[in-house]
Amino acid sequence: MHIAMIGAGYVGLTTATCFAEMGHDVACHDTDSERISQLEAGELPIYEPRLEEAMQRMVASGKLRFSRSGANCVGGADIAFLAVGTPATPDGRIDLSQVEAAARLVSRWLKPGAVVVIKSTVVAGTCRRVREIMAEERKSLDFSVAANPEFLREGSAMEDFLCPDRIVIGCDDRRSALLLSEVYRPLTERGTPKVLTSTTNAELIKYAANAFLALKIGFINEVADLCAETGADVGPVAEGIGLDRRIGPSFLRPGPGYGGSCFPKDTCAFAATGRDHGARQFLIETLIERNEKRKAALARRIIAQGELRKGSVVAVLGLAFKANTDDIREAAALRIIPILQKAGLRVKAHDPKAATNARQWLRDVEWTDTAYEAAHGADAVVILTEWEEYKNLDLGRLACTMSRRVVFDYRNVLNPRAVAAHGLTYLSLGRPPVSPTRKTTRGRVSALTGSDQRVAAPARD
């Protein structure tokens, strides 16, 4: 199958590369000529595990190429995928101008009988709108428009594409349904479920799915706060909840609030769609408000529980919104660090992949090359991203380099007893605080005494 991919961003590059891996011939076009030059040189403009190597391999095989010319990209394609941005507007809706511009672009060169597929996340009714735009441009209806939402998680995008939970194909005519079914046949033959439905249904499936997952995150964060107040441990509580097959364990880990390019934007757009159509999504509206308040509340907890004063040094480990990505969009660090700075605290920061992006948004931060450099002389260490290297920190080395010894683990990635055994006060989410312990000369473990053992009561949201 000859496929054109319009948009060489995160979704477009992952989708184009994976289609090439499946055996299709793929041409990828982007209006950013600098990005095309970078891709032609074999360099990936984003960080995503496995993607760069796979892209280089597919280019070498001839299955994937990049084009500055829309005509050369689209002209002979059986299917043209639109994978362009749909940024949020101030009122929570999405800006469809890039989708509409891409539709007009492909309408000039699309061969009769081809299918235009919207891969971007769009609100209900967008496919109908694109069909009208293209029909006006072409003065003809000799094409089809379909919806094929992506369900890619940053950090595991290739696995999610090639081994998906399901493939959602939204079509309003038989021609597009048959063609898209053929594109995905290598996956459906392996047993991947296929949902074949209307374009409007497919558009809503994407938003409703992301909204529900965001609700699970918001729910477990609220449960974690309740656990902290009652002396319970959110770990076993979440495990007991997740073992129910109707619920499942995914997205039941407490954290500093959801972020990234999808959940914040998609929940806002879903809520806006509900308001526009007189069917308000009250749960999602509340979730959006609580998610933002949570980040600010955690910043206040750091100050209160750490007994920090003006001039205190805080080491923030993790700037990306999640591990295995350099994406900082709506990351907790972007909200928490300015609040700490406003309180007069000095912030040092480290992230193995996202520091370069974070520098564009954060000011007066001392950037470090390692987590231990960030912790050197710090009064408190705060873990905001669940990077593997933070899970495997040398706690003895960490303790020795700090000025005071308070660790805020806002991803619950460390073992509380192990942290305390190295003389560190450990504060996490939804688990009881753990005071530092140390080995005596006889090898026994005893609690440290004095001010290092004090833990302030959790600040309320």
Secondary structure, DSSP 8 states (H G I E B T S, - for coil): -EEEEE--SHHHHHHHHHHHHTT-EEEEE-S-HHHHHHHHTT--SS--TTHHHHHHHHHHHTSEEEES-HHHHHTT-SEEEE-----B-TTS-B--HHHHHHHHHHHHH--TT-EEEE-S---TTHHHHHHHHHHHHHTS--SEEEE------TTSHHHHHHS-S-EEEE-SSHHHHHHHHHHTHHHHTTT--EEEE-HHHHHHHHHHHHHHHHHHHHHHHHHHHHHHHHT--HHHHHHHHHTSTTT-STT-S--S---SSSHHHHHHHHHHHHHHTT---HHHHHHHHHHHHHHHHHHHHHHHHTT--TT-EEEEE--SSSTT----TT-HHHHHHHHHHHTT-EEEEE-TTTHHHHHTT--S-EE-SSHHHHHTT-SEEEE-S--HHHHT--HHHHHHH-SS-EEEETT--S-HHHHHHTT-EEEESSS--B--EEE-TTS-EEE--SGGG--------
